[in-house]
Every structure is written in structure tokens, then in C-alpha cells.
């Protein structure tokens, strides 16, 4: 009897499984993928990010400490703000940090399914200044927060190129993208060559005149003239390993934000001479240069690159920001 019951149970189980196996397996029917990617951020979410960045910035400014910036600053913005706190401390507050705000006038949001993801914001004018900022936020991966990657002070009279509404989003532009007057990486390299070689650069006709390049050149000329009886002054600019981020404009062009490393070196070359530099170059140290002094800077620059084949045949520099990162000295090259 026990064996019969067991056999019947086994048969019932087998028939039950057979019955289950005979049922058709449901076929999944997912929603069709949208024809184009949507905006990576809603307006509400962007406002939350701006508020979170502002909160971190307020705490860091109050403590004069980059440690308070947390995960909301990254790349050039983190390096520049850290350097500003250091310089403010070295100069006992004589060198103030750049006033930053996150109140948005205009926002530009990428439309993509890939990472990194980018959003640009043109701010209101910070208190104590007279020009708005262009802020660039980057999310490197799905599990990371959006963080402020750079800020740029827009030049007087600059008109930002038109972009697609934030609710729709604008396409990201690859560093080597075609269809533009020049690719973003080529534009950044050409601008660096222009900073290094000035009128002799092959790129001198590719960029419209603008204040950052003019002021940097004037600073170098004045410094070289001031030290010529005792030594020399020279600068070198290079594309930063941080690279650039770009987003499409409505006309098929691109807004590009990139980072540039710069050095300004003053060298005493005349035996028995005296060479002094100003407080900004001295960076809290001695004004007298025995051998050489090299000041390092990090600059962020924003460009508008027009589409290829259009009426505009020059890249427009929209704005820039430059922060002194530090100073090194080498007394071993003293001519004495």
C-alpha cells in the first residue's frame, strides 16, 4: 500500500510538471526605444543639483577648506577652488576666492544614454562682480553624483549661442567630432598654440579677438620688459589632461569647455643683478628671485565652434577663468 501511494504521488507530480510545461511561455513585449535620447536631467532635478552644489560651496567657503566640497566639485573646478583657499590663507585673506553662484539664467542639458553626461548653466551675476558665469556639471557614471567640473567667467557682450530647450536636451559632441569648423580637441590645441606663439601661430586667424588672450599677452610683455635688465620671463601653455566637454548648439555648432595648464617662469640671468617679482607671483614667499621662479596656473576656457560650411569662419571664445595653482623655485640656476 505504501509503495502504491508513493507511485501515485510520483505520477501526479509528473503529470503536474507536464501540465506546467505544456503552457506557452509569455513573450516579453517591452516599450519601443525612443527614436532619439531624451534629456538627462529634468528641470526639477537640475535645480536640486544646483542647490546641493551651492550648499557644499557655502560650507567650504565658510571653512576656507576644500574638504567641505565633498563630491560636488571635480576636475579643474576642484583644483582651482583648492588653490584659491590655499592662496587666501597664504596671503592672510588679501587674495579672495572667486565669488561663485549657482542661480541659473539659462541651462543646457545633454540628451544621451551614455556617460559621462553634461549640463551647462549660465548663472546670474555673482555679488561683487559684473559678469555671469558658465558652469559645467559632469556625471561620470550612473552611480556618481553630478559635480561642478569647471566655471568660466563670460566676457562682456558675449551672446551665448542658441541651444535646444532643456526639456528636450542637446546632443553631446565628441572631442574628435566632424561637421564643425574644427573639432573640439583641435580647437583646444589650436588655442594653446595661439597662447604660445601669438601672432606667429598658424591659428592666429582662426579665433576672434578676446580679452583673456589679450590680457595674458600684455601681462607677459610687461613682465618681460620689467625684468629684462636682470633676466627673462616666458610662458608655456598646454592642453590639460582633464580634456574638454562639448554640447551641440541649435545651428549644428558646439559649445566646448576645456582646461589648459600654464606656467610663467621668471629667470635671473645677469650675474650680480637683483630681480624682484610682485606678491601674486611670489605666492606668499620672498619677492627676490635668486635663480628661477615658476608660477603654475590652471585656466578653463569656453568656445563656440560654428558648423562647417557656415557663414562664420572663426571660433569664438566665450569666456575664461585662470587661477594660480602654486609656485616653485630653483636657486641652482642662479648666475652668481
C-alpha positions as CSV (number, residue, x, y, z in Angstrom):
1,X,0.0,0.0,0.0
2,X,2.8,2.4,0.8
3,X,4.6,1.7,-2.4
4,X,1.3,2.2,-4.4
5,X,0.7,5.6,-2.7
6,X,4.3,6.7,-3.5
7,X,3.9,5.6,-7.1
8,X,0.6,7.5,-7.5
9,X,2.2,10.6,-5.9
10,X,5.1,10.4,-8.3
11,X,2.7,10.0,-11.3
12,X,0.7,13.0,-10.1
13,X,3.9,15.1,-9.8
14,X,5.0,14.0,-13.3
15,X,1.6,14.9,-14.8
16,X,1.6,18.2,-12.9
17,X,5.0,19.1,-14.4
18,X,3.9,18.0,-17.8
19,X,0.9,20.2,-17.5
20,X,3.0,23.2,-16.5
21,X,5.4,22.6,-19.3
22,X,2.6,22.5,-21.8
23,X,1.6,26.1,-21.0
24,X,3.0,28.6,-23.5
25,X,5.9,30.8,-22.1
26,X,4.8,34.5,-22.2
27,X,6.8,36.6,-24.7
28,X,8.0,39.9,-23.3
29,X,6.9,43.0,-25.1
30,X,9.0,46.0,-23.9
31,X,8.1,49.5,-24.9
32,X,9.9,50.5,-28.1
33,X,13.1,52.6,-27.6
34,X,12.6,56.3,-28.3
35,X,13.9,57.4,-31.7
36,X,16.3,59.9,-30.0
37,X,17.7,60.0,-26.4
38,X,15.9,62.3,-24.0
39,X,17.3,65.0,-21.7
40,X,19.5,63.5,-19.0
41,X,18.0,65.9,-16.4
42,X,14.6,67.3,-15.6
43,X,14.4,70.9,-14.6
44,X,13.5,69.9,-11.0
45,X,16.4,67.5,-10.8
46,X,18.8,70.2,-12.2
47,X,17.6,72.6,-9.5
48,X,18.2,70.0,-6.8
49,X,21.8,69.5,-8.1
50,X,22.4,73.3,-8.1
51,X,21.1,73.6,-4.6
52,X,23.3,70.7,-3.4
53,X,26.4,72.2,-5.1
54,X,25.6,75.6,-3.5
55,X,25.3,74.1,-0.1
56,X,28.7,72.4,-0.4
57,X,30.2,75.6,-1.7
58,X,28.8,77.7,1.2
59,X,30.2,75.3,3.8
60,X,33.6,75.2,2.1
61,X,33.8,78.9,1.8
62,X,32.9,79.4,5.4
63,X,35.6,76.9,6.5
64,X,38.0,78.0,3.7
65,X,38.5,74.3,3.2
66,X,38.2,72.2,0.0
67,X,37.4,69.2,2.2
68,X,33.9,70.6,2.6
69,X,33.3,70.5,-1.1
70,X,32.7,66.8,-0.9
71,X,31.7,65.0,-4.1
72,X,30.1,68.1,-5.6
73,X,33.4,69.6,-7.1
74,X,35.6,67.7,-9.5
75,X,38.3,68.1,-12.2
76,X,39.5,71.7,-12.8
77,X,36.9,73.2,-10.5
78,X,38.1,71.2,-7.5
79,X,41.8,72.0,-8.3
80,X,41.1,75.7,-8.8
81,X,39.0,76.1,-5.7
82,X,41.5,74.3,-3.6
83,X,44.3,76.6,-4.9
84,X,42.2,79.6,-4.1
85,X,41.7,78.6,-0.5
86,X,45.4,78.0,-0.2
87,X,46.3,81.3,-1.7
88,X,43.8,83.2,0.5
89,X,45.5,81.6,3.5
90,X,49.0,82.4,2.4
91,X,48.1,86.0,1.8
92,X,46.1,86.4,5.0
93,X,42.9,87.0,3.1
94,X,44.4,89.5,0.6
95,X,43.6,87.2,-2.2
96,X,39.9,86.4,-2.0
97,X,38.3,83.3,-3.6
98,X,36.2,83.9,-6.7
99,X,32.5,84.6,-6.0
100,X,30.5,81.7,-7.3
101,X,26.8,81.3,-7.5
102,X,24.5,78.6,-8.9
103,X,21.4,80.6,-9.6
104,X,20.6,79.8,-13.2
105,X,19.5,82.2,-16.0
106,X,19.9,79.6,-18.8
107,X,20.5,75.9,-18.7
108,X,21.7,73.5,-21.4
109,X,21.2,69.8,-20.8
110,X,22.7,66.9,-22.8
111,X,20.4,64.3,-24.4
112,X,22.1,60.9,-24.3
113,X,22.0,57.4,-22.9
114,X,25.8,57.3,-22.4
115,X,28.2,58.6,-19.8
116,X,29.8,61.0,-19.0
117,X,26.7,63.3,-19.0
118,X,27.0,67.1,-19.1
119,X,24.9,70.1,-18.2
120,X,25.8,73.8,-18.6
121,X,24.3,76.6,-16.7
122,X,24.7,80.4,-17.2
123,X,24.3,82.0,-13.8
124,X,23.1,85.3,-12.6
125,X,25.9,87.8,-11.8
126,X,27.6,87.0,-8.5
127,X,27.6,89.7,-5.9
128,X,30.7,92.0,-6.2
129,X,31.2,91.2,-9.9
130,X,29.8,92.4,-13.1
131,X,29.7,89.3,-15.3
132,X,27.8,86.0,-15.2
133,X,29.4,82.6,-15.1
134,X,29.2,79.5,-17.3
135,X,29.2,76.4,-15.0
136,X,29.8,72.9,-16.4
137,X,28.5,69.9,-14.5
138,X,29.5,66.4,-15.3
139,X,28.3,62.9,-14.2
140,X,31.0,60.4,-14.9
141,X,28.9,57.3,-14.2
142,X,25.4,56.0,-13.3
143,X,26.3,55.7,-9.6
144,X,28.1,59.1,-9.3
145,X,26.7,62.5,-8.5
146,X,26.8,65.4,-10.9
147,X,29.7,67.6,-9.9
148,X,30.9,71.0,-10.9
149,X,33.7,70.4,-13.4
150,X,34.5,74.0,-14.3
151,X,33.5,77.6,-14.1
152,X,34.2,80.2,-16.7
153,X,33.7,84.0,-16.4
154,X,31.8,85.1,-19.6
155,X,33.3,88.0,-21.5
156,X,31.4,91.3,-21.7
157,X,28.9,91.4,-24.5
158,X,29.1,87.7,-25.2
159,X,25.9,86.2,-26.6
160,X,25.6,82.5,-25.8
161,X,24.7,80.5,-29.0
162,X,21.2,79.1,-29.1
163,X,20.7,75.5,-27.9
164,X,17.7,73.1,-27.7
165,X,15.3,73.5,-24.8
166,X,16.5,71.8,-21.7
167,X,13.4,69.6,-21.5
168,X,14.4,68.1,-24.9
169,X,18.2,68.2,-24.5
170,X,21.1,68.9,-26.8
171,X,23.3,66.2,-28.2
172,X,26.8,65.7,-26.7
173,X,29.7,66.3,-29.1
174,X,32.7,64.0,-29.3
175,X,36.2,65.5,-28.9
176,X,37.0,64.5,-32.5
177,X,33.6,65.3,-34.0
178,X,33.4,66.2,-37.6
179,X,31.0,68.7,-39.2
180,X,32.4,71.6,-37.3
181,X,34.8,74.4,-38.4
182,X,37.3,72.3,-36.3
183,X,36.8,69.5,-33.8
184,X,36.7,70.4,-30.1
185,X,40.1,68.8,-29.4
186,X,41.6,70.5,-32.4
187,X,40.2,73.9,-31.3
188,X,41.7,73.5,-27.8
189,X,45.0,72.6,-29.3
190,X,44.9,75.5,-31.7
191,X,44.1,77.9,-28.9
192,X,47.0,76.6,-26.9
193,X,49.3,77.1,-29.9
194,X,47.9,80.7,-30.2
195,X,48.8,81.4,-26.5
196,X,52.3,80.0,-27.0
197,X,53.2,81.6,-30.4
198,X,50.8,84.5,-30.5
199,X,50.9,86.3,-33.9
200,X,53.3,83.7,-35.3
201,X,50.8,80.9,-34.6
202,X,49.2,79.2,-37.6
203,X,45.9,79.5,-35.7
204,X,46.1,83.3,-35.4
205,X,43.3,83.8,-37.9
206,X,41.1,81.0,-36.6
207,X,39.9,82.8,-33.4
208,X,38.2,86.1,-32.9
209,X,39.9,88.6,-30.6
210,X,39.0,88.3,-26.9
211,X,40.1,89.6,-23.5
212,X,41.8,86.6,-22.0
213,X,44.4,86.1,-24.7
214,X,45.0,89.9,-24.9
215,X,45.4,90.3,-21.1
216,X,47.7,87.3,-20.8
217,X,49.9,88.5,-23.6
218,X,50.0,92.0,-22.1
219,X,51.0,90.6,-18.7
220,X,53.8,88.6,-20.3
221,X,55.1,91.6,-22.3
222,X,55.0,93.9,-19.2
223,X,56.8,91.3,-17.1
224,X,59.4,90.6,-19.7
225,X,60.1,94.4,-20.0
226,X,60.3,94.8,-16.2
227,X,62.9,92.1,-15.7
228,X,64.9,92.4,-18.9
229,X,67.9,94.1,-17.1
230,X,68.2,91.2,-14.8
231,X,66.7,88.2,-16.6
232,X,63.9,86.8,-18.7
233,X,60.2,85.9,-18.5
234,X,58.4,83.2,-20.6
235,X,55.2,81.3,-20.5
236,X,54.2,77.8,-21.8
237,X,50.6,76.7,-22.2
238,X,49.5,73.0,-22.6
239,X,46.2,71.2,-23.0
240,X,45.3,69.8,-19.6
241,X,44.8,66.0,-19.2
242,X,41.4,66.9,-18.0
243,X,40.5,67.5,-21.6
244,X,37.1,69.1,-22.6
245,X,33.3,68.6,-22.7
246,X,31.1,69.7,-25.6
247,X,27.5,70.1,-26.3
248,X,25.7,70.8,-29.6
249,X,24.2,74.2,-30.5
250,X,20.9,74.7,-32.4
251,X,22.8,75.6,-35.6
252,X,24.9,72.4,-35.6
253,X,27.9,74.0,-33.9
254,X,29.2,73.2,-30.4
255,X,29.9,74.8,-27.1
256,X,33.2,73.5,-25.8
257,X,34.7,73.9,-22.3
258,X,38.3,72.8,-21.8
259,X,41.2,73.1,-19.4
260,X,44.7,74.5,-20.0
261,X,47.8,74.2,-17.8
262,X,50.1,77.2,-17.9
263,X,53.5,78.1,-16.5
264,X,55.1,81.5,-16.2
265,X,58.8,81.4,-15.5
266,X,61.0,84.3,-14.4
267,X,64.7,83.6,-14.5
268,X,67.6,85.7,-13.3
269,X,70.3,85.5,-15.9
270,X,72.6,88.5,-15.1
271,X,75.3,88.0,-12.6
272,X,75.2,90.3,-9.6
273,X,71.7,91.6,-10.5
274,X,68.6,91.8,-8.4
275,X,65.3,90.5,-9.7
276,X,62.1,91.0,-7.7
277,X,58.5,89.9,-8.5
278,X,55.2,91.1,-7.3
279,X,53.1,89.5,-4.5
280,X,51.0,87.4,-6.8
281,X,53.9,85.8,-8.5
282,X,55.7,85.4,-5.1
283,X,52.7,83.4,-3.9
284,X,53.3,84.3,-0.2
285,X,57.1,83.8,-0.5
286,X,60.1,86.0,-1.0
287,X,59.8,88.6,-3.7
288,X,63.5,88.2,-4.6
289,X,64.3,85.6,-7.2
290,X,67.8,84.1,-6.9
291,X,67.6,81.6,-9.8
292,X,64.2,81.0,-11.3
293,X,60.6,81.2,-10.2
294,X,57.9,79.3,-12.0
295,X,54.2,80.1,-11.3
296,X,51.7,77.4,-12.4
297,X,48.2,78.3,-13.5
298,X,45.1,76.4,-14.5
299,X,42.8,78.1,-17.0
300,X,39.3,77.0,-18.1
301,X,38.1,78.3,-21.4
302,X,34.8,78.1,-23.2
303,X,34.5,78.2,-27.1
304,X,31.7,78.3,-29.6
305,X,32.7,76.4,-32.7
306,X,30.5,77.1,-35.7
307,X,29.3,74.4,-38.1
308,X,31.5,73.6,-41.1
309,X,30.4,75.4,-44.3
310,X,28.5,78.1,-42.5
311,X,29.0,81.9,-42.7
312,X,31.1,82.1,-39.5
313,X,34.8,81.2,-40.1
314,X,36.3,81.8,-36.7
315,X,36.0,80.1,-33.3
316,X,34.6,82.5,-30.7
317,X,36.0,82.4,-27.1
318,X,33.0,82.9,-24.8
319,X,34.8,83.2,-21.6
320,X,37.7,82.1,-19.4
321,X,39.0,81.8,-15.8
322,X,42.5,81.5,-14.6
323,X,43.7,80.5,-11.1
324,X,47.3,80.4,-9.9
325,X,47.9,76.9,-8.5
326,X,51.3,77.4,-7.0
327,X,55.0,78.4,-7.3
328,X,58.3,76.5,-7.5
329,X,61.8,78.0,-7.2
330,X,65.1,76.7,-8.4
331,X,68.1,78.6,-6.9
332,X,70.6,76.2,-8.6
333,X,70.3,78.1,-11.8
334,X,71.5,81.4,-10.2
335,X,74.1,83.1,-12.4
336,X,76.2,84.1,-9.4
